[in-house]
Amino acid sequence: MELRHLRYFLAVTEEGGFVRAAERLHVAQPALSRQIRDVERDIGVPLIRRDRRPERLTPGGEAVWHAARSIVGDMTHAIERARGSSSGLAGRCAVCAGKLPTWNGLIARLTAVVRRDFPLVDLEITEGMGRSQWLAIRAGSSDLGIGMTPIREFDDLDRQPLGVQRFDAALLPSRHRLAGHTTIRLADLATDTIISALGVESDHHRMCAEVARRMGSSASIHNADSAADVFARIAGEKGWTPFVRSLAVWAPPGTTVVPVDDLDASMTLYVISRRGDMPPVVRTVRDAIAALASDSLNPTRQEHARRQSSSPEMASAMGNGEPATALPLSLELRHLRYFLTVVEERSIGRAARRLSITQPTLSRQVRDLERAVGVPLLERAARGAVPTAAGQTFAIDVRPVLDRVAGIALEARRATRGTIDHCLVATIPPTVVARVIGAFTRDLAVELPGVHVGFVEIPTPQQPEALVSGQVDVGICHAFTTVTPFLSRLQRVPLLDDPVCCVLIAADHPLASRDEIAMSELGDLPFLFMPRSLYPAFYDRVMMSFAAHDFHPRIEQAYDGLQTTWSLAREHQGWCIGFRSNLRYPPAGLAAVSVRGLHLPWGIEMLSRRGETRGAVVRVMELLQRAAEGPEMR
């Protein structure tokens, strides 16, 4: 299938028939009909009903129509972004932010400004500070970092000061003797250890050392490995650290913030980048960060900056970001495949051999693509072929287009499946989901007797791709805390609030008879948990919750499936985390026991494709949501 096939099909649907479409495309009607039949043969389902006038689309044809419009729109957008990337108004920029710029609102304002003033810029925000941030910048997984100045080991990185963050409070353990005070003085903390982070070369350690010097010889400092370690030690009543009074709402669990009258410490924040030529889009984002940073660190200037950034002059200068590019008629999918192969091989010669075509032919095809897009996409040099900034952006944008074209047949078949009232639902194994499904199936038999609903078990991280690819129609999964590459194309509906608050152990284990236990009582038992690679966001939230209580679980091996961990727990080989629903409905052979201080907000969500219109699937989603809200789930 080529882009021209999609254009032909869209023309037939927009013109209401083959005759007017052929006239519009300046092709013979028999040739146009033959092209559409070739597409139907490739996809495997009919797209147009030819037994009536005017021609009407089949369900599979409607799916292809939606996909074709989306693909043509995505290609138009890709060309627009490639043209804008050369001036810094389009492209991708990954920013790794530490905790201070996240907490003080700098990141929130940055995303708002980029969304409004640079709509063709794809801004990716990740969290990280210190060594992890600097390594990400050096490795190229992040373009910019916002945080402390890099230590000497990272002298190869550039840094630009953004402003000074003032520290005027103490982060104390929640049960500290001074925790309830309105204000305190440094002298009140003379016997408490100051906790610093990221090594003695770090800005944070230097700030803490200056505070200790002012406090006198009795003050002591302990250096922790990371910010998470600092917070865990303070929650474990091992010391205190300087904090920002206005950011008290961000105090980690087990800690509290108390203003210190005579504490006037400060630390400079920097924007950090790789040394050398900076892509235009990265420079645009860096300049936006610099413009916003002083306002985040100086609240009195925020209103002035807000007025400046929303002025008509700036809006006019940035443009409204609406693509004004028509899709070139000469552009075909083979151009995209050839270009991506050159990008992957970094050589036209190697790419030509891989594609089994001659090097001159490949060079000519790439030049045709560059003429169609309107900007250079490759730099040809002795070292090979390297994508320009526009080429990098274009490559990122067109890869999903090729994947979407490859999935058109599956979408058409899935739509055809919907016409026979069939719906496939992906699920996860927790007991609470089984109860939702049980209530749902009872309602289904009464309200939708002609609809066949099938269920397949798919882990939460894999469900978005299964939905986008058409393998399933609806997903029931654990809540997502991060955006996956496919999640933006899906609709998420909360079904159940189900926080992590207990543990699952064998029903005849000595701890199983207790109403509540402390985390420390689990220390000698192996923790049966997933590998971090399966679901990093959930893994990190669980581990940070444990660290906040100074608890370090014993992990001997990671396991991929819940059913596996449950079976091992039943055999007295360890314990698993449990959800609130497990307190009422524990898995067979296990007991759910509440854990003091453990409460990690979580839940169950329902996923579906955005804009789902098939009646059977829509009704299935409605019944699932109603089942989750029923009295049996409370």
VEXDREN-2710 file (C-alpha; in Angstrom, 1 decimal):
% VEXDREN-2710
k/r/px/py/pz
1/MET/0.0/0.0/0.0
2/GLU/1.2/3.5/-0.9
3/LEU/0.1/7.0/0.1
4/ARG/-1.5/7.4/-3.4
5/HIS/-3.9/4.5/-2.5
6/LEU/-5.0/6.4/0.6
7/ARG/-5.4/9.6/-1.4
8/TYR/-7.5/7.7/-4.0
9/PHE/-9.7/6.1/-1.3
10/LEU/-10.2/9.5/0.4
11/ALA/-11.1/11.1/-2.9
12/VAL/-13.8/8.4/-3.6
13/THR/-15.3/8.9/-0.1
14/GLU/-15.2/12.7/-0.3
15/GLU/-16.6/12.9/-3.8
16/GLY/-19.3/10.3/-3.1
17/GLY/-18.3/8.0/-6.0
18/PHE/-15.8/6.9/-8.5
19/VAL/-16.8/9.1/-11.4
20/ARG/-16.3/12.5/-9.7
21/ALA/-13.2/11.1/-7.8
22/ALA/-11.6/10.1/-11.1
23/GLU/-12.2/13.6/-12.6
24/ARG/-10.7/15.2/-9.5
25/LEU/-7.6/13.0/-9.6
26/HIS/-7.3/13.2/-13.4
27/VAL/-7.2/9.4/-13.7
28/ALA/-9.4/7.0/-15.7
29/GLN/-12.3/5.6/-13.8
30/PRO/-11.3/1.9/-14.5
31/ALA/-7.8/2.6/-13.2
32/LEU/-9.2/4.2/-10.1
33/SER/-11.5/1.2/-9.5
34/ARG/-8.6/-1.2/-10.0
35/GLN/-6.5/0.7/-7.4
36/ILE/-9.3/0.5/-4.8
37/ARG/-9.8/-3.3/-5.5
38/ASP/-6.0/-3.8/-5.0
39/VAL/-6.3/-2.1/-1.6
40/GLU/-9.3/-4.3/-0.7
41/ARG/-7.4/-7.4/-1.7
42/ASP/-4.4/-6.4/0.4
43/ILE/-6.5/-5.6/3.4
44/GLY/-8.7/-8.7/3.1
45/VAL/-12.1/-7.0/3.6
46/PRO/-14.4/-5.0/1.3
47/LEU/-14.2/-1.2/1.8
48/ILE/-17.0/0.1/-0.4
49/ARG/-20.5/-1.3/-1.0
50/ARG/-20.9/-1.4/-4.8
51/ASP/-24.5/-2.7/-4.7
52/ARG/-26.0/0.7/-4.4
53/ARG/-25.7/4.3/-5.7
54/PRO/-24.1/6.4/-4.4
55/GLU/-21.5/4.0/-3.0
56/ARG/-21.4/3.6/0.7
57/LEU/-18.5/2.5/3.0
58/THR/-18.5/-0.9/4.8
59/PRO/-17.5/-0.9/8.5
60/GLY/-14.1/-1.9/7.4
61/GLY/-14.1/1.0/4.9
62/GLU/-15.0/3.4/7.7
63/ALA/-12.1/2.2/9.7
64/VAL/-9.7/2.7/6.8
65/TRP/-11.2/6.2/6.1
66/HIS/-10.5/7.3/9.7
67/ALA/-7.0/5.8/9.5
68/ALA/-6.3/7.4/6.1
69/ARG/-7.3/10.8/7.2
70/SER/-5.2/10.5/10.3
71/ILE/-2.1/9.3/8.3
72/VAL/-2.5/12.1/5.8
73/GLY/-2.8/14.6/8.6
74/ASP/0.2/13.1/10.4
75/MET/2.3/13.3/7.3
76/THR/1.3/17.0/6.8
77/HIS/2.2/17.7/10.4
78/ALA/5.6/15.9/10.0
79/ILE/6.5/18.1/7.0
80/GLU/5.4/21.2/8.9
81/ARG/7.6/20.2/11.9
82/ALA/10.6/19.4/9.7
83/ARG/10.3/22.9/8.1
84/GLY/9.9/24.5/11.5
85/SER/12.8/22.6/13.1
86/SER/15.4/24.5/11.2
87/SER/14.4/27.7/12.9
88/GLY/13.8/26.1/16.4
89/LEU/10.0/26.3/16.2
90/ALA/9.5/22.5/15.9
91/GLY/11.2/19.3/16.9
92/ARG/11.8/17.2/20.0
93/CYS/13.5/18.3/23.2
94/ALA/13.9/16.1/26.3
95/VAL/14.3/17.9/29.6
96/CYS/15.4/16.1/32.8
97/ALA/14.3/18.1/35.8
98/GLY/15.3/17.9/39.5
99/LYS/12.9/18.2/42.4
100/LEU/13.2/22.0/42.9
101/PRO/12.2/23.1/39.4
102/THR/9.3/20.6/39.5
103/TRP/8.1/21.8/43.0
104/ASN/8.5/25.5/42.4
105/GLY/6.4/25.5/39.3
106/LEU/9.1/26.1/36.7
107/ILE/8.3/22.9/34.8
108/ALA/4.6/23.5/34.9
109/ARG/5.1/27.0/33.4
110/LEU/7.5/25.7/30.8
111/THR/5.1/23.1/29.5
112/ALA/2.3/25.7/29.4
113/VAL/4.5/28.1/27.4
114/VAL/5.8/25.5/25.0
115/ARG/2.2/24.2/24.4
116/ARG/0.9/27.7/23.7
117/ASP/3.8/29.4/21.9
118/PHE/5.6/26.5/20.3
119/PRO/2.9/24.0/19.5
120/LEU/5.1/22.1/17.0
121/VAL/7.7/21.4/19.7
122/ASP/7.5/18.0/21.3
123/LEU/8.6/18.6/24.9
124/GLU/9.4/15.5/26.9
125/ILE/9.8/15.9/30.7
126/THR/11.6/13.3/32.8
127/GLU/12.5/13.4/36.5
128/GLY/16.1/13.1/37.7
129/MET/18.7/14.9/39.6
130/GLY/22.4/14.8/40.3
131/ARG/24.4/12.0/38.7
132/SER/21.4/10.4/37.0
133/GLN/20.5/13.7/35.3
134/TRP/24.1/14.4/34.2
135/LEU/24.5/10.9/32.8
136/ALA/21.3/11.2/30.9
137/ILE/22.5/14.5/29.3
138/ARG/25.9/13.0/28.5
139/ALA/24.3/9.9/26.9
140/GLY/21.9/12.0/24.9
141/SER/18.7/10.6/26.3
142/SER/18.1/14.1/27.7
143/ASP/18.9/17.3/25.9
144/LEU/18.7/19.6/28.9
145/GLY/18.8/19.3/32.6
146/ILE/17.6/21.7/35.3
147/GLY/19.2/21.4/38.7
148/MET/22.6/21.7/40.5
149/THR/25.8/22.4/38.7
150/PRO/27.6/19.2/37.7
151/ILE/30.6/18.1/39.7
152/ARG/34.1/17.9/38.3
153/GLU/33.5/14.4/36.8
154/PHE/31.1/16.0/34.4
155/ASP/33.2/19.0/33.3
156/ASP/32.4/18.1/29.7
157/LEU/28.8/19.5/30.2
158/ASP/27.9/23.1/29.8
159/ARG/25.9/24.9/32.5
160/GLN/24.1/28.3/32.6
161/PRO/23.0/29.8/35.9
162/LEU/19.2/30.4/36.1
163/GLY/18.8/32.0/39.5
164/VAL/19.1/31.4/43.2
165/GLN/16.8/29.3/45.3
166/ARG/16.5/30.5/48.9
167/PHE/16.2/28.0/51.7
168/ASP/14.4/29.3/54.8
169/ALA/13.0/26.2/56.6
170/ALA/14.0/22.8/58.0
171/LEU/12.7/19.5/56.7
172/LEU/12.3/17.5/60.0
173/PRO/10.9/14.0/60.9
174/SER/7.2/14.2/61.5
175/ARG/7.8/13.0/65.1
176/HIS/10.7/15.5/65.8
177/ARG/10.5/17.3/69.1
178/LEU/10.2/20.6/67.1
179/ALA/7.7/19.4/64.5
180/GLY/4.8/21.3/66.0
181/HIS/6.5/24.7/66.3
182/THR/5.5/27.7/64.3
183/THR/9.1/28.8/63.8
184/ILE/12.5/27.8/65.2
185/ARG/16.1/29.0/65.2
186/LEU/19.3/27.2/64.0
187/ALA/20.4/26.9/67.6
188/ASP/17.4/24.7/68.3
189/LEU/18.9/22.1/65.8
190/ALA/22.4/22.2/67.2
191/THR/22.4/18.6/68.3
192/ASP/20.8/17.3/65.1
193/THR/22.7/15.9/62.1
194/ILE/22.3/17.8/58.8
195/ILE/21.7/15.4/55.9
196/SER/23.2/16.5/52.5
197/ALA/23.0/14.8/49.2
198/LEU/25.1/13.8/46.1
199/GLY/28.6/13.8/47.5
200/VAL/30.9/16.4/49.0
201/GLU/31.4/18.2/45.7
202/SER/27.7/18.9/45.2
203/ASP/26.1/22.3/45.7
204/HIS/23.7/20.8/48.2
205/HIS/26.6/19.6/50.4
206/ARG/28.3/23.0/50.1
207/MET/25.1/24.7/51.2
208/CYS/24.7/22.3/54.2
209/ALA/28.4/22.8/55.1
210/GLU/27.9/26.6/55.2
211/VAL/24.8/26.1/57.4
212/ALA/26.9/23.8/59.7
213/ARG/29.7/26.4/59.9
214/ARG/27.3/29.1/61.0
215/MET/25.9/26.8/63.6
216/GLY/29.3/26.1/65.2
217/SER/31.5/23.2/66.0
218/SER/28.7/21.1/67.5
219/ALA/26.9/20.7/64.1
220/SER/27.6/17.5/62.1
221/ILE/26.8/16.5/58.5
222/HIS/26.0/13.2/57.0
223/ASN/26.1/12.8/53.2
224/ALA/23.5/10.6/51.6
225/ASP/23.7/9.1/48.1
226/SER/20.6/10.7/46.7
227/ALA/17.6/12.9/47.4
228/ALA/15.5/9.8/48.0
229/ASP/18.1/8.7/50.5
230/VAL/18.0/12.1/52.3
231/PHE/14.2/11.9/52.6
232/ALA/14.2/8.3/53.8
233/ARG/16.8/9.1/56.5
234/ILE/14.9/12.2/57.7
235/ALA/11.6/10.2/57.8
236/GLY/13.6/7.6/59.8
237/GLU/14.5/10.3/62.3
238/LYS/18.2/10.4/61.4
239/GLY/18.5/14.2/60.9
240/TRP/17.3/17.2/59.0
241/THR/18.0/19.2/55.9
242/PRO/17.4/22.8/54.7
243/PHE/14.1/23.2/52.8
244/VAL/12.0/25.9/51.2
245/ARG/9.0/27.2/53.3
246/SER/6.8/27.9/50.3
247/LEU/7.3/24.3/49.1
248/ALA/6.0/22.7/52.3
249/VAL/3.2/21.0/50.4
250/TRP/5.8/18.8/48.7
251/ALA/7.3/17.5/52.0
252/PRO/7.7/13.7/51.6
253/PRO/5.8/11.2/53.7
254/GLY/7.1/11.0/57.3
255/THR/8.5/14.6/57.3
256/THR/7.3/18.1/58.0
257/VAL/8.5/21.6/57.2
258/VAL/9.2/24.2/60.0
259/PRO/10.4/27.7/59.2
260/VAL/13.8/28.7/60.6
261/ASP/14.1/32.4/61.4
262/ASP/17.8/32.8/61.0
263/LEU/18.4/30.3/58.2
264/ASP/19.3/32.2/55.0
265/ALA/20.9/29.5/52.8
266/SER/20.8/29.5/49.0
267/MET/21.7/27.3/46.0
268/THR/22.0/28.3/42.4
269/LEU/19.9/26.4/39.8
270/TYR/21.4/25.8/36.4
271/VAL/20.3/24.6/32.9
272/ILE/22.7/22.0/31.8
273/SER/23.4/20.7/28.3
274/ARG/26.0/18.9/26.2
275/ARG/28.9/20.9/24.9
276/GLY/29.0/21.8/21.2
277/ASP/26.5/22.7/18.6
278/MET/23.0/22.8/20.0
279/PRO/20.0/21.9/17.8
280/PRO/17.7/24.9/17.2
281/VAL/14.7/23.4/19.0
282/VAL/16.9/22.7/22.1
283/ARG/18.1/26.3/22.1
284/THR/14.5/27.5/21.9
285/VAL/13.5/25.5/25.0
286/ARG/16.7/26.5/26.8
287/ASP/15.9/30.2/26.2
288/ALA/12.4/29.6/27.4
289/ILE/13.6/28.0/30.6
290/ALA/16.0/30.9/31.2
291/ALA/13.2/33.4/30.7
292/LEU/10.9/31.6/33.1
293/ALA/13.4/30.6/35.8
294/SER/13.9/34.0/37.3
295/ASP/10.2/34.4/37.7
296/SER/9.8/31.0/39.4
297/LEU/12.6/32.0/41.8
298/ASN/11.2/35.6/42.2
299/PRO/7.4/35.4/42.7
300/THR/7.0/39.2/42.5
301/ARG/8.0/39.0/38.8
302/GLN/5.6/36.2/37.8
303/GLU/2.7/38.4/36.9
304/HIS/4.8/40.6/34.7
305/ALA/6.2/37.6/32.9
306/ARG/2.7/36.1/32.5
307/ARG/1.6/39.3/30.8
308/GLN/4.7/39.4/28.6
309/SER/4.4/35.8/27.5
310/SER/0.7/36.1/26.6
311/SER/1.0/39.4/24.7
312/PRO/-0.3/39.6/21.1
313/GLU/3.2/40.4/19.9
314/MET/4.6/37.1/21.2
315/ALA/1.6/35.1/19.9
316/SER/2.1/36.7/16.5
317/ALA/5.8/36.1/16.5
318/MET/5.4/32.4/17.4
319/GLY/2.5/31.7/15.0
320/ASN/-0.5/29.6/15.9
321/GLY/1.2/26.3/14.9
322/GLU/-1.6/25.2/12.6
323/PRO/-0.1/23.2/9.7
324/ALA/-0.5/25.1/6.4
325/THR/1.3/22.5/4.3
326/ALA/-0.4/20.4/1.6
327/LEU/0.8/16.9/1.3
328/PRO/3.0/16.7/-1.8
329/LEU/1.6/14.5/-4.6
330/SER/5.0/13.0/-5.3
331/LEU/5.5/11.8/-1.8
332/GLU/5.2/8.0/-1.3
333/LEU/5.8/5.6/1.6
334/ARG/8.9/4.2/-0.1
335/HIS/10.6/7.6/0.3
336/LEU/10.0/7.3/4.0
337/ARG/11.3/3.8/4.2
338/TYR/14.4/4.6/2.2
339/PHE/15.1/7.7/4.3
340/LEU/14.7/5.9/7.7
341/THR/17.0/3.1/6.5
342/VAL/19.7/5.7/5.7
343/VAL/19.2/7.3/9.1
344/GLU/19.6/3.9/10.8
345/GLU/22.6/2.9/8.7
346/ARG/24.3/6.3/8.8
347/SER/25.4/5.6/5.2
348/ILE/23.8/5.7/1.8
349/GLY/26.0/2.9/0.6
350/ARG/25.1/0.5/3.5
351/ALA/21.4/1.5/3.3
352/ALA/21.4/0.8/-0.5
353/ARG/22.9/-2.7/0.1
354/ARG/20.3/-3.4/2.9
355/LEU/17.5/-2.3/0.6
356/SER/18.9/-4.2/-2.4
357/ILE/18.9/-1.1/-4.7
358/THR/21.8/0.8/-6.2
359/GLN/23.4/3.7/-4.4
360/PRO/22.5/6.3/-7.2
361/THR/18.9/5.2/-7.1
362/LEU/18.7/5.6/-3.3
363/SER/20.4/9.0/-3.5
364/ARG/17.9/10.2/-6.1
365/GLN/15.0/9.0/-4.0
366/VAL/16.2/10.8/-0.9
367/ARG/16.7/14.0/-2.9
368/ASP/13.2/13.6/-4.2
369/LEU/12.0/13.4/-0.6
370/GLU/14.0/16.5/0.4
371/ARG/12.4/18.4/-2.5
372/ALA/8.9/17.3/-1.4
373/VAL/9.5/18.2/2.2
374/GLY/11.2/21.5/1.3
375/VAL/14.3/21.3/3.7
376/PRO/17.6/19.3/3.7
377/LEU/17.1/16.1/5.8
378/LEU/20.6/14.7/5.5
379/GLU/24.1/16.0/5.7
380/ARG/26.4/14.1/3.3
381/ALA/30.0/14.0/4.4
382/ALA/33.0/11.7/4.3
383/ARG/31.9/10.1/7.6
384/GLY/28.5/9.1/6.0
385/ALA/25.0/10.5/6.0
386/VAL/23.8/12.2/9.2
387/PRO/20.3/13.6/9.7
388/THR/20.0/17.4/10.0
389/ALA/17.9/18.8/12.8
390/ALA/15.0/18.8/10.4
391/GLY/15.8/15.2/9.5
392/GLN/15.9/14.1/13.1
393/THR/12.5/15.5/13.7
394/PHE/11.1/14.1/10.4
395/ALA/12.4/10.6/11.3
396/ILE/10.8/10.7/14.7
397/ASP/7.4/11.8/13.2
398/VAL/7.3/9.4/10.2
399/ARG/8.2/6.1/12.0
400/PRO/4.7/6.0/13.6
401/VAL/3.1/6.8/10.2
402/LEU/4.7/3.6/8.7
403/ASP/3.5/1.6/11.7
404/ARG/0.0/3.0/11.3
405/VAL/-0.1/2.1/7.6
406/ALA/1.0/-1.4/8.5
407/GLY/-1.9/-1.6/11.0
408/ILE/-4.6/-0.5/8.6
409/ALA/-5.6/-4.1/7.7
410/LEU/-5.9/-5.0/11.3
411/GLU/-8.1/-2.0/12.0
412/ALA/-10.4/-2.8/9.1
413/ARG/-10.8/-6.4/10.2
414/ARG/-11.4/-5.2/13.8
415/ALA/-14.1/-2.9/12.5
416/THR/-15.6/-5.8/10.6
417/ARG/-15.6/-7.9/13.7
418/GLY/-17.5/-5.1/15.5
419/THR/-20.4/-5.4/13.0
420/ILE/-21.0/-9.0/14.1
421/ASP/-21.3/-7.8/17.7
422/HIS/-18.1/-9.2/19.0
423/CYS/-15.9/-7.4/21.6
424/LEU/-12.6/-8.6/23.1
425/VAL/-11.6/-7.3/26.5
426/ALA/-8.1/-7.3/28.0
427/THR/-8.0/-7.9/31.8
428/ILE/-5.5/-8.3/34.6
429/PRO/-5.8/-11.1/37.2
430/PRO/-6.5/-9.3/40.6
431/THR/-9.5/-10.7/42.4
432/VAL/-11.4/-7.3/42.3
433/VAL/-11.3/-7.4/38.5
434/ALA/-12.9/-10.8/38.5
435/ARG/-15.8/-9.4/40.6
436/VAL/-16.3/-6.5/38.2
437/ILE/-16.4/-8.9/35.3
438/GLY/-18.8/-11.2/37.2
439/ALA/-21.2/-8.3/37.7
440/PHE/-20.7/-7.2/34.1
441/THR/-21.5/-10.6/32.6
442/ARG/-24.7/-10.9/34.5
443/ASP/-25.8/-7.5/33.2
444/LEU/-24.6/-8.4/29.7
445/ALA/-26.8/-11.5/29.5
446/VAL/-29.9/-9.4/30.2
447/GLU/-29.1/-6.1/28.3
448/LEU/-27.0/-7.3/25.4
449/PRO/-27.9/-10.9/24.7
450/GLY/-26.7/-10.8/21.1
451/VAL/-23.2/-9.5/21.9
452/HIS/-20.4/-11.9/22.3
453/VAL/-17.7/-10.7/24.7
454/GLY/-14.4/-12.5/25.0
455/PHE/-11.6/-11.9/27.7
456/VAL/-7.9/-12.2/27.4
457/GLU/-5.3/-11.6/30.1
458/ILE/-2.7/-9.0/29.2
459/PRO/-0.4/-7.2/31.7
460/THR/-1.0/-3.5/32.3
461/PRO/2.0/-2.1/30.4
462/GLN/1.2/-4.1/27.3
463/GLN/-2.5/-3.2/27.0
464/PRO/-2.1/0.2/25.3
465/GLU/-0.2/-1.3/22.3
466/ALA/-2.8/-4.1/22.2
467/LEU/-5.6/-1.6/21.9
468/VAL/-3.9/0.6/19.3
469/SER/-2.9/-2.4/17.2
470/GLY/-6.5/-3.7/17.2
471/GLN/-5.8/-6.9/19.1
472/VAL/-8.4/-6.0/21.7
473/ASP/-11.3/-3.5/22.0
474/VAL/-11.3/-2.6/25.7
475/GLY/-8.7/-2.8/28.4
476/ILE/-9.1/-3.2/32.2
477/CYS/-5.8/-2.5/33.9
478/HIS/-4.0/-0.8/36.8
479/ALA/-3.8/3.0/36.7
480/PHE/-1.0/4.5/34.6
481/THR/1.4/7.0/36.3
482/THR/3.4/7.8/33.1
483/VAL/2.5/8.3/29.5
484/THR/3.5/5.4/27.2
485/PRO/4.0/5.9/23.5
486/PHE/0.5/4.6/22.8
487/LEU/-1.4/6.0/25.8
488/SER/-2.0/9.4/24.2
489/ARG/-4.1/7.7/21.5
490/LEU/-6.4/6.1/24.1
491/GLN/-9.2/7.2/26.4
492/ARG/-8.8/6.4/30.2
493/VAL/-11.8/6.1/32.5
494/PRO/-11.2/5.4/36.3
495/LEU/-13.1/2.3/37.4
496/LEU/-12.0/1.7/41.0
497/ASP/-10.0/3.4/43.7
498/ASP/-7.8/0.6/45.1
499/PRO/-4.8/1.8/47.0
500/VAL/-1.8/-0.4/48.1
501/CYS/-2.3/-0.7/51.9
502/CYS/-1.7/-4.4/52.8
503/VAL/0.4/-7.4/52.2
504/LEU/-0.5/-10.9/51.0
505/ILE/0.9/-13.9/52.8
506/ALA/0.1/-17.5/53.2
507/ALA/-3.2/-18.0/55.0
508/ASP/-1.5/-20.2/57.7
509/HIS/1.5/-17.9/58.2
510/PRO/1.9/-16.6/61.8
511/LEU/1.4/-13.0/60.7
512/ALA/-1.9/-13.9/58.8
513/SER/-3.9/-13.8/62.1
514/ARG/-2.9/-10.2/62.9
515/ASP/-5.1/-7.2/62.1
516/GLU/-2.1/-5.0/61.4
517/ILE/1.7/-5.4/61.2
518/ALA/4.7/-3.1/60.9
519/MET/6.8/-3.1/57.8
520/SER/9.9/-4.1/59.8
521/GLU/8.2/-7.5/60.6
522/LEU/8.5/-8.4/57.0
523/GLY/12.2/-7.9/56.8
524/ASP/13.2/-11.6/57.0
525/LEU/10.7/-12.7/54.4
526/PRO/11.5/-12.5/50.6
527/PHE/9.5/-9.8/48.8
528/LEU/7.9/-11.3/45.7
529/PHE/7.7/-8.5/43.2
530/MET/8.0/-7.6/39.5
531/PRO/11.2/-6.6/37.7
532/ARG/11.6/-2.8/37.4
533/SER/11.6/-3.1/33.6
534/LEU/8.1/-4.4/33.5
535/TYR/6.5/-1.3/35.0
536/PRO/9.1/1.3/36.2
537/ALA/6.7/3.9/37.5
538/PHE/4.8/1.5/39.7
539/TYR/8.1/-0.2/40.9
540/ASP/9.6/3.2/41.8
541/ARG/6.5/4.4/43.7
542/VAL/6.4/1.2/45.8
543/MET/10.1/1.3/46.6
544/MET/10.0/5.0/47.5
545/SER/7.1/4.3/49.8
546/PHE/9.1/1.7/51.6
547/ALA/12.2/3.9/51.7
548/ALA/10.2/6.7/53.3
549/HIS/9.6/4.3/56.2
550/ASP/13.3/3.2/56.3
551/PHE/12.3/-0.2/55.1
552/HIS/14.4/-2.2/52.6
553/PRO/12.6/-5.4/51.5
554/ARG/14.6/-8.5/50.9
555/ILE/14.4/-9.3/47.1
556/GLU/16.0/-12.5/45.9
557/GLN/14.4/-12.7/42.5
558/ALA/12.0/-10.8/40.3
559/TYR/8.8/-12.3/38.9
560/ASP/6.8/-11.2/35.8
561/GLY/3.2/-12.3/36.8
562/LEU/0.9/-11.7/39.7
563/GLN/-0.3/-15.3/39.6
564/THR/3.3/-16.5/39.9
565/THR/3.9/-14.3/43.0
566/TRP/0.6/-15.4/44.6
567/SER/1.5/-19.1/44.1
568/LEU/4.9/-18.6/45.7
569/ALA/3.4/-16.8/48.6
570/ARG/0.9/-19.6/49.1
571/GLU/3.9/-21.9/49.4
572/HIS/5.5/-19.7/52.2
573/GLN/8.2/-18.5/49.8
574/GLY/7.6/-14.8/50.6
575/TRP/5.0/-12.0/50.6
576/CYS/3.4/-9.7/48.0
577/ILE/1.9/-6.2/48.1
578/GLY/-1.8/-6.1/48.3
579/PHE/-4.6/-3.7/47.4
580/ARG/-7.5/-2.5/49.6
581/SER/-9.8/-4.8/47.7
582/ASN/-7.7/-7.7/48.8
583/LEU/-8.7/-7.0/52.4
584/ARG/-12.2/-8.2/51.5
585/TYR/-11.4/-10.6/48.7
586/PRO/-7.8/-12.0/49.1
587/PRO/-6.6/-14.5/46.4
588/ALA/-7.2/-18.1/47.2
589/GLY/-4.9/-19.5/49.9
590/LEU/-3.6/-16.1/50.9
591/ALA/-4.5/-13.6/53.7
592/ALA/-4.4/-9.9/53.4
593/VAL/-2.9/-8.0/56.4
594/SER/-2.9/-4.2/56.8
595/VAL/0.5/-2.6/57.1
596/ARG/1.0/0.3/59.4
597/GLY/1.9/3.5/57.4
598/LEU/1.5/1.9/54.0
599/HIS/-0.9/3.7/51.8
600/LEU/0.0/4.2/48.1
601/PRO/-2.9/5.6/46.0
602/TRP/-3.7/3.4/43.1
603/GLY/-6.7/2.1/41.1
604/ILE/-8.1/0.3/38.2
605/GLU/-8.8/2.0/34.8
606/MET/-10.7/1.2/31.7
607/LEU/-8.9/1.9/28.4
608/SER/-10.4/2.3/24.9
609/ARG/-9.5/3.9/21.6
610/ARG/-10.3/7.6/21.4
611/GLY/-13.4/8.3/19.3
612/GLU/-14.7/4.7/19.6
613/THR/-18.0/4.6/17.7
614/ARG/-18.9/0.9/17.4
615/GLY/-22.2/0.4/19.3
616/ALA/-21.3/-3.0/20.8
617/VAL/-18.0/-1.7/22.2
618/VAL/-19.5/1.5/23.6
619/ARG/-22.3/-0.5/25.3
620/VAL/-19.7/-2.9/26.8
621/MET/-17.8/0.0/28.2
622/GLU/-21.0/1.5/29.7
623/LEU/-21.8/-1.8/31.4
624/LEU/-18.3/-2.3/32.7
625/GLN/-18.4/1.2/34.3
626/ARG/-21.8/0.5/35.8
627/ALA/-20.6/-2.8/37.2
628/ALA/-17.6/-1.1/38.9
629/GLU/-19.9/1.4/40.5
630/GLY/-22.3/-1.2/41.8
631/PRO/-22.8/-2.1/45.5
632/GLU/-20.7/-5.3/45.3
633/MET/-17.6/-3.2/44.7
634/ARG/-18.0/-0.9/47.7
END
